[in-house]
């Protein structure tokens, strides 16, 4: 989805450059990974799935597997989808032209989709495993009979893990042939044209290769990032994913770095493949949570656009982008993914716009803008709420778009467990509209490790904003009446020591002394007390909410309005 058109980007870019031209501070752009996800039981089986690669349009996935239905030990399989937003379809075997009773594995598709490189021990090669290629005239045509790349590229040893560059002129692979630095090294062979002959392979050198094991390389679409599997740092029997980087395609490779615990686990990770848009990394792992011994996984690659590290993307970050505008160096350079192109320009601004006003402190957000149904969706996390009774969706009567109306009798929303107040600071915000006193707005139900409490409510006598959180300590009562039939933005902020209450952006109450946190693992109620009581108890409001609630936010930090 295109968030802003090019003309708007140009106008905005001019404006922020003029507003932000201040002395620049060196800041190299970074990226992070989301949580890896398994490709699912339709792709993965109880058998082994390996070396995954994806077509440039993101619609075809190639991988090898020894699952039932193949021709030999390992065969090459293919899965397709109609759009990049859909799930992968059932895999199909590439058939007897490609697969034989021998091993076919480590497939890698060219950028134009017309050449499929792979490794095989099929007779006719130079060694145990050799590099082969199958070609076709169009992406709709059948594959021709594969041919071996020949004795210049292949050796009498194991040659596997091919990865073809986007321009088709460089082929990276792994081999245990003599002349390397370790057990298995990374090599590259080049040619002058896509129809030319491959040259003598060259070792990538001691900077990339170690005395141990490097294999299964994957070259990024821009040719500046090389991903591979290795055990080079610790010499263990386990494989991890590494990355080497270079400034231009004419430069030598820099020192590899391990991708870290966001991708690597205590188990094996191997066969990396980055998508053409640079936003998804596919790999193989035998970690728990899969379908078999080796499964295919994916993880999204997210640019770090929170340049000042305050956990929100705002004008300060906007200005930092402007400090480096049109500079030809890798600073605040977030596009194209994952590591940019060394120049801050409209591509970077477009990616920045996708993250504009993102708040990484936000743990959950129920917009309550639905028009029907029994689910109040959480737009940030996995804390969708369930409607009980018969609260009414009011799509035109909210403070921000829609809202949810409660009848004060038996209407409420329940959510799963979101947070334990004892774990540290947090904040909860909501818009409310009511003219009834002594009601609960948001509460946490009793849990297995401790009692729940009223997070936000109104007192019995005057409808003043209060909180009962941190019971058995005294409730915190403000002097601000919020039951006047007008919309009010209310908040409870717990900084780990003190409670603060806010109404319409103004602090209205604060503890005078430090309090201890209260543990609870109960879910939340919107519009009802912690035990779903219908009547007040001990001076604390506990009856059901009568009125409107809109836009409930929960942050995992102490956030002031």
Secondary structure as GFF3:
##gff-version 3
##sequence-region A 1 561
A	DSSP	alpha_helix	6	20	.	.	.	ID=ss1
A	DSSP	beta_strand	31	33	.	.	.	ID=ss2
A	DSSP	beta_strand	37	38	.	.	.	ID=ss3
A	DSSP	beta_strand	49	54	.	.	.	ID=ss4
A	DSSP	beta_strand	60	65	.	.	.	ID=ss5
A	DSSP	beta_strand	75	80	.	.	.	ID=ss6
A	DSSP	beta_strand	92	93	.	.	.	ID=ss7
A	DSSP	beta_strand	104	109	.	.	.	ID=ss8
A	DSSP	beta_strand	115	120	.	.	.	ID=ss9
A	DSSP	beta_strand	130	135	.	.	.	ID=ss10
A	DSSP	beta_strand	147	148	.	.	.	ID=ss11
A	DSSP	beta_strand	159	164	.	.	.	ID=ss12
A	DSSP	beta_strand	170	175	.	.	.	ID=ss13
A	DSSP	beta_strand	185	190	.	.	.	ID=ss14
A	DSSP	beta_strand	202	203	.	.	.	ID=ss15
A	DSSP	beta_strand	214	219	.	.	.	ID=ss16
A	DSSP	beta_strand	225	230	.	.	.	ID=ss17
A	DSSP	beta_strand	240	245	.	.	.	ID=ss18
A	DSSP	beta_strand	257	258	.	.	.	ID=ss19
A	DSSP	beta_strand	269	274	.	.	.	ID=ss20
A	DSSP	beta_strand	280	285	.	.	.	ID=ss21
A	DSSP	beta_strand	295	303	.	.	.	ID=ss22
A	DSSP	alpha_helix	315	323	.	.	.	ID=ss23
A	DSSP	alpha_helix	346	354	.	.	.	ID=ss24
A	DSSP	beta_strand	362	366	.	.	.	ID=ss25
A	DSSP	beta_strand	375	376	.	.	.	ID=ss26
A	DSSP	beta_strand	385	388	.	.	.	ID=ss27
A	DSSP	beta_strand	392	394	.	.	.	ID=ss28
A	DSSP	beta_strand	403	407	.	.	.	ID=ss29
A	DSSP	beta_strand	412	417	.	.	.	ID=ss30
A	DSSP	three_ten_helix	421	423	.	.	.	ID=ss31
A	DSSP	beta_strand	426	433	.	.	.	ID=ss32
A	DSSP	beta_strand	440	444	.	.	.	ID=ss33
A	DSSP	beta_strand	453	458	.	.	.	ID=ss34
A	DSSP	beta_strand	464	467	.	.	.	ID=ss35
A	DSSP	beta_strand	476	481	.	.	.	ID=ss36
A	DSSP	beta_strand	488	494	.	.	.	ID=ss37
A	DSSP	beta_strand	499	503	.	.	.	ID=ss38
A	DSSP	beta_strand	506	510	.	.	.	ID=ss39
A	DSSP	beta_strand	523	526	.	.	.	ID=ss40
A	DSSP	beta_strand	546	555	.	.	.	ID=ss41
###
